[in-house]
Amino acid sequence: MNKSPRISAFTEKWFMLRHFVQARWCLRFTRRDQLEAWQKKNLADYFKRILPRASYYANLKLGHPEQIPFMDKAKMMAEFAARNTANITKEEAQTLALQAEQSRDFSPILLHPTLGELTVGLSSGTSGHRGLFLVSREERLRWAGILLAKTLPTALLKQIIFFWRRPLSIAFFLRANSNLYNTLSSRRIDFGFYDLVQGVDAYTEKLNQQQPHALVAPPTVLKRLAELRMKGVLNIQPQHILSVAEVLEPDDKQLIEAAFARTPHQIYQATEGFLAYTCERGNLHLNEAQIYFEKDWLDETRFQPVITDFSRTTQIIARYKLNDILQIKKTPCACGRAETTIAAIEGRADQILQLPSLETGNAIPIFPDILRRAMMMVNPALDEYRIEQKNMQWTIDLPNHENQSEQQQSVREALTRLCTQFQVQLPQLSFGNWQPVPLGTKRRRIICEESIQCMP
């Protein structure tokens, strides 16, 4: 594809369509050996042609992901220019991204003499480090084609193909828009961005007018939209619901499904790339046709992913260790895909709390999913809370309740049972008042601010 800044609309759509067809039908692997052969071929090409273009990798001996040093968000930001092939500095990218954040105009781009248009975006910084992403026009179009191929059900695909039907209408709620997302707009796709800075309730009239076929938003926003739907304020009936940006927890999923009579699917996407998608059978699959995943195992079923995205050519994502906890599903998916099936995205590594073993004194991990289930057993209606660990002190924030002391006692008893089950020491518990987080800020129900000291 021509890398000149001037590319015709027809060429753009053809390029996006080609990747849509490839991702939807040509790269649907049903055998693991075929998928691994595809990865091996693309990784070899990636090491030979792409990695050496970034100065950090130019002098490294490259042949397999294990020969590449690990990286994370902090290293990416510290060595931003050396880890992208356009030699764009962090200051250049950050200036443009912050200007877009402040003006709420997300259309500006960086112009590169050979790569043309470069889109810059800023992550929300859940882990305490705000990240930048940098993509070329080719990558942006490729991403759009792959995203539609992986997430669009057949019924909605017909809205695009059959020109006599109303164009596919997508309502998209996020903290920040981007040229990346606007790439989806066309004569056959009505893409509506809803800025979370303005809240959710302010958009009910606009949503009722749009009547979107597909609704894309973080779980906290989908939950609020579900509440408005159940109150009769919102009268939309989307045919497809996609949860993004946060962990979709069971209580939110049930409420959303009850309000819209649709099971929400998930897109697992981050600054680092399009990582996983929900198939037609409702299971989450790693996007292994574009990304090579290594697994840093935490126990028999949980791991932190280490990714090498061989589809990206501008910002290098090679052996990048994510701070997320994924739980693998051991039984194969009925859809027949060879890509790894994920049972759950549990949260981030800093959501793993720790308590000392009664037997050895060693730190025993208490995973987020286990704590969520314990809190659900207290009261299924307890849909908001926050648990924070600082060494052996746990602070639990709960919403105001007419029987506050009884609710606190129920939580204390539930955590006591959990500690007995895992044979760990009960932490010191204190209680506070839960406060809602602003829309656009990722909800974090569980967080470890300071872990316990392991025994030598």
N, C-alpha and C positions, 0 to 999 in steps of 0.2 A: 504493500500500500504506500502511496506517495506520502512522504513525510513533510511536504510543504505545508505552510499554514493554510493555504487555500485548497480545500477539498470540497468537491461538490456534495450537495445533500444526497444525490443518488448514490455516489460512491460510499458515503457514510452508511446509508441504509443497507446497501448490498454487503458491506463488510460486517455489519451487525447481524444481518440475516444469515450470512455464512457461518458465523460462530454459533448462532442459535441452532441451526440445523445440525452442526457438528456435535454440540453439547447434548442436544435432546435425543438424537438417534444414533449418530456414528460412534459416540464415546459412551454408550450405555453398556458397560462391561458386565457379563454374567459369569465370567470365570476369573478367578483371582490371578492366575498366571498371565492372562492377557493384559489385565490392568497393570501388573508389575512390569511387564515387558514394555508397555507404553510409557510408564514412569521412567524406566531405565533409559530408554531412547531419548526422552525429552530432557532428562537430567544431564546426560552426556552432552547434548547440544547446548544446554544452558551453561555448563561449566566451560565449554570451549568458546562460545560466542558472546555471552552476556556478562558473566561475572568479571572477566578481565577489563571490561569497560569502566568499572568503578575502581578508583585508585586504591582503595583498601584491599581489594582482591587481586590486583594486577600482578603481584609477585608471589602469590601463594601457589603451592602445588595443589592442583584441583583435579579430582577424579571421582570422588564420592562424597556425599554429605558429611560423613564422619571425619573428613580431612579439613572441614571448615570450622573455625572457632565458633562457639556459641555466641549469640547476641540476644539482647533484650531491648526494651524501649529506651532505657537510660543510655545504653551504648549507641543505639541508633541516633538519638538526639545529640549526643556528644560528638559523634563523627558523621554528621548528616551529609556533608558534601562528599566525603570519601566513600559513602555507602550508597550513592546514587550515580547513575551513568550520565546525568546531565550536568554534574558538578554544580548544582544549585546549593547555596549555603543555607544553613538553618535560619539565619537572619533574613535573607531574601524571602524565603517561604513563609516564615512566621509573621513578617510584616504584612504580607498580603492576606494571610489567614485572619489575623487579628483585625485588620481593617474591615474584612467581610463580616466578622462577628459583631463589630460595633455598629456598622451601617445596616446590617441585615440584608445586604446585597451580596449574594454569593456567586455572581456571574464573573467577576474578574479572573483573569488567567495570567500566568507567566508565559512570555514568548521566548522560545529557545531558537537559536539560529538554525539548528538541524532537525530538532524534534518537533518544532512548531508549538502548538498550544500545550501547556502543562497546567493541569488542575491541581490546586493545593487545598487541602482540608485539615481541620484541627479536630482531634479527638476530645472527648469530654473529660478525660483525665480521672477516671474512677480510681485508679491505683495510686493517685497522687502525682503522676507525671503526665502532663498533656503531651500527646504525640501528634506529629505531622504526617500526612500522607501526600504523596506526589505521584500523579499518573499522567501519561501522555494521552493524546487523543485516541490513538490506536487502542491503548489499554482500556480507555473509557468505553469505547464502542464494543470491544470484546467482552468487557464486564457486563454491559447491558444485555448483549445477546445471550451470554451464559446464564445470567440471573433469570431472565424470562424463560429460558429453556428448562431450568431446574425447578422453578417455582410456579409456573403458570399451568393450571389444570386445563384439560382439553376443552371443557365447556367454555372457558373464557378465551382460549385461543381462537375459537370461532368468531368471537366479537371482533378480532383483528382481521381475520381472513375474509369474512363475509361483509363486503362493503355496504350492503343494504341495511346492516344492523347498526345500532348506535355504537360509536367507538368505545373500546375498553376504557372504563373510567376507574382511575386509581386515586385513592385518598391516602396521602403519605404524611404521617406526623413524626417530626424529629426536631431536635434542638437546633440543627443547622441544615440548610439546604446545600446543594453542591451541583456543579456542572455534571458531576458523576450521575446524579439522580435525574437531572433534567434531560440527560441523553435519552431517557425512555420516552419523552414526549414526541409525538408525531401526529399526522392526520388521523391515524387509527388508534392512538393511545392518548387519552385525556388524563394527563398527570397533574394532580393538584397537590401542591406542597402546603402544609399547615404548620406554621411556626409556633413551637411550644412556648416561646417567650410570651405569646399572647394568651396562653391558657387553652383550655379545651372548651369550656362552656360558651365562649364567645363565638365559636364556629358552628353552632348547631344549625343556624339558618342556612349557612353556606353548604354544610353537609347535606341537609335536607334537599337543597336545590340540586346539588351534584348527583346524588343517588349513586354512590360509587359501587362498581362491581366488586372491587377489591379494597380492603382496608389494611393498611400497613402502619404499625405503631408499636411503641414499647408497651409491655404488659400493664404498667400503671395507667397509661392513657387508654388502652383498650378496656380496662376495668371501669374507668370513669365513663367512657362512651357506653358501656354496657349498662351502667346505672342510669344514664340519661335515657337509654332505650327502654328500660323497664319502667321508668317514670312517664313515658309517653312524650317526652320532650324531643327525642330523636326518633325519626321514622324511617331510617335507612335499613336496608336488608341486604348487606353484602353477601355475595356468593363465595367469597374467599377471604380469609382473615390470616394475616401474617404477623407474628410477634417478632420484634427485633430489639436489639440493643441491651436487653436485660434478660435475666433468667425468668422463664415462664413457669411460675410455681403452680402447684395443683389447685389451690383455692381460687386463684385468679382465672385459671383455665376453665374451671367449672362455672364460674359466674359469667364469663364471656360466652361460653357455649350455651348456657341457659338463656341469655338475653338475645342472642342472634341465631340460635338453632344451627350453629356451625362450629365445628371443632377447629380451634386456631392451630395453624401450622407455625413452624419456627424457621427463621433464617438466622444462622449463626455467622455473623459478619462483624469484623472489627477493622481498625485502622490497617491491620496487617493483611487483610484480604477476605474473600468470600470463602468461608471455611466449611460450612455444612448447610444442608437443606432438608426439608421434609418431603418424603416421597408420597405417592398416591395412597400408600397403605398407612400413612400417618407416622412413619418412623424417620428418625433423623439419620442422615448419612453424611460422612465426611466427603468433602469435595476432592477426592483423590485423583481425579482426572486432570486437575490443574495444580494440585499441591501434594508434595511428598510429606507424610507425617511420620515422625519418630515419636515414640511413646516413653515418657519418663514415668514409670509406674509408681504409684503411691501405695497401692495394695493390690489385691487380686483382680479388681475390676476398675479401679480408678487410676487415671493418669493425667499428667500435664503434657499437652502437645508441644512438640518441637517441629516447626514447619519450614519447608523450603518451597516457595512459590515459584515454579518454573514458568509461569505464564506472565510474570511481571518483568519488564525490561528497563524501567526507569529507576524506581526505588527498590533496592535489593532487599529481599526477605529470604535470608539463607540461614538455616539452623537457628531460627528465631524462637526462643522459648517463651511461650505464652503463660500468663499467670492464671489460666483457667483450669478448672477441674472437670474432666469429662469422665463419664461412667460408660463403659462399653457394654453392649448387649451381646451376650454369647450366642443366642439363637439367631439363625439367619433370617433375614426379612423375606416375607412372602412375595415382595416385588421382584426378587431375583437378582438384584444388583449385587455386584461383588464388592462395592465400596463398604467400608466398615460402618456398622450400624451402632449408633450411640443411644444408650438408654436414657441419659439425662445430661444436661449441662448443669452441674451443681452450683457453680459459682466460681469465685477466684480463690487462689491459694491462700490469700490472707483472710479468707473466711473459714479456714480450718482452725478450730479452737483446740487447745491441748490441756490435758489434765494428767497428773502423775498417777502411775499404776500403784495400786495398794500393795502389790507383791514386790515389784522391783524398783519403784520410784521413777522409772523412765517415763518420758512423755508419751502419752497415748493420744493419737489424733481423734477428734470428734468432728466428723464431716458435716457440712451444712445440711445435707439431706436428712441426716439422722436428727439434727436439732429441729428442722422444720416439722418432721413427723411427730416429735415429742410435743411441740407447741400445738399442733393440730389436735393431739389427744387431750389437751387441756380443755379446749373448747373449739369446735369447728368454726364458730363465728368469730374467733379471734384472728382476724385477717391482717392486723397490723401490729408490729412490735419491732424492737431492736435489741439485739444482744451484743454487748461489747465486752471483750476480755482484756484486762490489764493484769498480767501475771495471774495470781489466784483470785483476783477480784472480778466478778461478772456483774455488770450493770444491765438490768433488763428494764427497758422502757415499754410501758403498756398504755393503751388509750384510757382516758377517763371512763370509769364504770361505776354504776350505782353500788355495786358490791366489790369495790376495789380491793379491800383486804382479803376477801374470799378468793378473788381471782389471783392475787399474788400468792396466796397459800397453795392454790392449785398448781401454779407454775413451779413453786418450790418443790412440791411433791413429785411432779412430773420429772424434774431434773434430778431429784434424789433417786427415783427409779432408774433413770438412764445411767447414773453413776454406778448404781448397784449392778446393773446389767453388764457394764463394761469393766467393772472392778477397778474404778478410779476414784480418787479423792474428790469429795464434793467441794466446789469452790465457795468462796464467800459471796453471798448474793445480796445485792441491793437493788432497789426499784426506783424508777423515775417515770416521768410522764412522756409518752410518745408524742412526737411532733411530726406532721407530714413534711416530706421534702418537696421543694419547688418542682413543678413540672419541668422536664428537661434535664433534671438532675437524676442520675441513676439511683434507684432505690437499693440500699444495702441493709438488709435486715440483720445480718450477722457479720461481725468484724473482729479480728484479733489485732488490737493495738499494741499489745506487748505479750509475747508468748512466755510460757514458764521456762525456767532453766532446767535442762535435762540433767539427770544424774550422770557423773563421770563413769 
